[in-house]
Amino acid sequence: MHDWSDKIILVAEDVAANYLLIEAVLEMTKAKVIWAQNGKEAVEACIENDGIDLVLMDIRMPEMNGIDATKAIKKFRSELPIIAQTAFSYNHLDEEIIAAGCQKVITKPISPQILINSISDYI
């Protein structure tokens, strides 16, 4: 198992059950997890905490969606890896997500193994 005790992962997710699932998977890695409940909170968290090592970005969220939040974050943290998570994956949307600055798109429901493997590619 991975030891990410020195890593900070921001989870941008508006559905509490989805966040809790991701948090439970990441608990095994000892990573510090921060929760943003919408895209606006995700952008603010990245402004306030330059120690964030990776963002798991839900695409459909209130106030600011994940695509707009990714674009905003990449303006000041261009090197920050962002992995999109979405229940609505299709070629056109995936292309838009990657064009916004996400490194990868993973589809919900997220398998714990795919989540860990995807993160380990970037941190």
ABEGO torsion letter per residue (X at the ends): XBBAAABBBBBBBABAAAAAAAAAAAAAAGBBBBBBABAAAAAAAAAABAABABBBBBABBBGBBAAAAAAAAAAABAABBBBBBBABBBAAAAAAAAAAGBABBBBOBBBAAAAAAAAAAAX
